[in-house]
């Protein structure tokens, strides 16, 4: 188990979307639980094979790995693990969506 030094949002718009969710919103509760789990173990999600990583993510975020965290009710949280230096491990949250939109993004 490898702890994440920090869990961050990939950009301000994703963070704003998270912050706009109401505190009683079940999705926000699911996301908060996921963030805690990822902080405890950066590799707790399911690794998405490199050949299945959407090119959009590679171009936009310059990543070489992608992870999926299954949320309740068919929602998915997508994140990547980066190491800006030899000491830190960051989990970068990129997107969350329901199962139907997840299938569209990954062309399943």
VOPAGU-2260 file (C-alpha; in pm, 1 decimal, decimal comma):
REM VOPAGU-2260
SITE   aa  ch    i         X         Y         Z
SITE  UNK   A    0       0,0       0,0       0,0
SITE  UNK   A    1     144,8     335,7    -105,0
SITE  UNK   A    2      -0,6     650,1      44,3
SITE  UNK   A    3     -64,0     945,6    -178,4
SITE  UNK   A    4     104,9    1262,3     -57,0
SITE  UNK   A    5    -189,7    1457,6    -185,1
SITE  UNK   A    6    -503,6    1420,3    -393,5
SITE  UNK   A    7    -553,6    1714,1    -628,1
SITE  UNK   A    8    -792,2    1811,7    -905,0
SITE  UNK   A    9    -653,5    1818,8   -1257,8
SITE  UNK   A   10    -780,0    2173,1   -1311,8
SITE  UNK   A   11    -993,5    2448,3   -1161,0
SITE  UNK   A   12   -1305,7    2354,8   -1353,6
SITE  UNK   A   13   -1307,8    2003,7   -1205,5
SITE  UNK   A   14   -1248,6    2143,3    -857,8
SITE  UNK   A   15   -1528,2    2396,7    -909,0
SITE  UNK   A   16   -1762,4    2120,2   -1022,6
SITE  UNK   A   17   -1681,2    1924,6    -705,2
SITE  UNK   A   18   -1729,9    2231,9    -486,2
SITE  UNK   A   19   -2061,8    2311,7    -652,2
SITE  UNK   A   20   -2208,6    1981,8    -534,8
SITE  UNK   A   21   -2422,3    2026,2    -225,1
SITE  UNK   A   22   -2289,7    1887,5     102,2
SITE  UNK   A   23   -2588,8    1653,4     123,7
SITE  UNK   A   24   -2545,4    1536,8    -235,9
SITE  UNK   A   25   -2474,3    1162,3    -231,5
SITE  UNK   A   26   -2226,4    1197,2    -519,8
SITE  UNK   A   27   -2018,5    1442,9    -315,8
SITE  UNK   A   28   -2019,1    1199,6     -24,2
SITE  UNK   A   29   -1905,5     920,0    -257,1
SITE  UNK   A   30   -1628,2    1140,5    -397,1
SITE  UNK   A   31   -1508,4    1242,8     -49,7
SITE  UNK   A   32   -1489,0     877,4      51,5
SITE  UNK   A   33   -1296,7     797,5    -267,1
SITE  UNK   A   34   -1050,9    1080,9    -198,2
SITE  UNK   A   35    -984,9     942,1     150,7
SITE  UNK   A   36    -934,1     591,8      12,2
SITE  UNK   A   37    -694,0     721,4    -255,5
SITE  UNK   A   38    -501,0     918,3       7,5
SITE  UNK   A   39    -458,4     598,4     210,2
SITE  UNK   A   40    -365,0     390,1     -93,1
SITE  UNK   A   41    -296,9     561,0    -424,6
SITE  UNK   A   42    -332,4     226,8    -604,3
SITE  UNK   A   43    -672,1     130,4    -460,8
SITE  UNK   A   44    -849,5     176,2    -794,2
SITE  UNK   A   45    -839,3     -45,9   -1099,5
SITE  UNK   A   46    -559,5      28,9   -1342,4
SITE  UNK   A   47    -678,6      95,1   -1695,6
SITE  UNK   A   48    -449,0     -66,3   -1955,3
SITE  UNK   A   49    -239,3     189,1   -2142,2
SITE  UNK   A   50    -388,8      95,5   -2478,9
SITE  UNK   A   51    -737,1     181,5   -2344,1
SITE  UNK   A   52    -645,4     527,9   -2212,0
SITE  UNK   A   53    -839,7     781,6   -2419,6
SITE  UNK   A   54    -604,5     994,9   -2629,8
SITE  UNK   A   55    -786,7    1300,5   -2498,0
SITE  UNK   A   56    -646,3    1234,1   -2149,1
SITE  UNK   A   57    -293,6    1178,1   -2279,0
SITE  UNK   A   58    -298,9    1501,2   -2478,9
SITE  UNK   A   59    -475,4    1715,4   -2221,2
SITE  UNK   A   60    -305,7    1592,1   -1902,9
SITE  UNK   A   61      21,2    1442,4   -2035,5
SITE  UNK   A   62     -31,3    1119,6   -1840,6
SITE  UNK   A   63      97,8     768,5   -1890,9
SITE  UNK   A   64    -126,2     585,7   -1642,1
SITE  UNK   A   65    -494,1     593,3   -1557,7
SITE  UNK   A   66    -698,3     448,6   -1274,3
SITE  UNK   A   67   -1069,1     393,0   -1220,3
SITE  UNK   A   68   -1233,9     404,0    -880,5
SITE  UNK   A   69   -1582,1     252,2    -875,0
SITE  UNK   A   70   -1831,7     468,3    -688,6
SITE  UNK   A   71   -2177,8     351,3    -577,7
SITE  UNK   A   72   -2473,1     366,9    -816,8
SITE  UNK   A   73   -2257,9     298,0   -1123,5
SITE  UNK   A   74   -2051,1     619,2   -1101,9
SITE  UNK   A   75   -1680,2     615,4   -1188,2
SITE  UNK   A   76   -1394,8     839,9   -1074,8
SITE  UNK   A   77   -1096,8     863,1   -1311,0
SITE  UNK   A   78    -754,3     958,7   -1178,5
SITE  UNK   A   79    -386,7     934,9   -1256,4
SITE  UNK   A   80     -84,6     893,3   -1031,3
SITE  UNK   A   81     207,4    1127,6   -1083,3
SITE  UNK   A   82     541,3    1164,8    -907,8
SITE  UNK   A   83     661,3    1524,2    -936,3
SITE  UNK   A   84     975,7    1427,3    -741,8
SITE  UNK   A   85    1122,3    1117,6    -576,7
SITE  UNK   A   86     940,6    1179,7    -248,8
SITE  UNK   A   87     588,9    1281,0    -347,8
SITE  UNK   A   88     307,1    1082,8    -502,3
SITE  UNK   A   89       9,3    1280,6    -625,6
SITE  UNK   A   90    -324,6    1140,6    -728,9
SITE  UNK   A   91    -479,9    1372,1    -987,5
SITE  UNK   A   92    -858,6    1353,7   -1015,8
SITE  UNK   A   93    -963,6    1411,1   -1375,2
SITE  UNK   A   94   -1326,5    1324,3   -1415,0
SITE  UNK   A   95   -1623,7    1141,8   -1270,5
SITE  UNK   A   96   -1931,4    1029,8   -1451,8
SITE  UNK   A   97   -2213,6     777,9   -1451,1
SITE  UNK   A   98   -2169,0     437,8   -1608,6
SITE  UNK   A   99   -2330,4     532,4   -1940,0
SITE  UNK   A  100   -2096,8     830,3   -1992,3
SITE  UNK   A  101   -1801,3     621,0   -1874,9
SITE  UNK   A  102   -1876,9     365,5   -2145,7
SITE  UNK   A  103   -1898,2     642,0   -2405,4
SITE  UNK   A  104   -1565,6     795,3   -2301,0
SITE  UNK   A  105   -1386,5     459,8   -2311,2
SITE  UNK   A  106   -1576,9     334,5   -2617,1
SITE  UNK   A  107   -1702,2      14,4   -2451,9
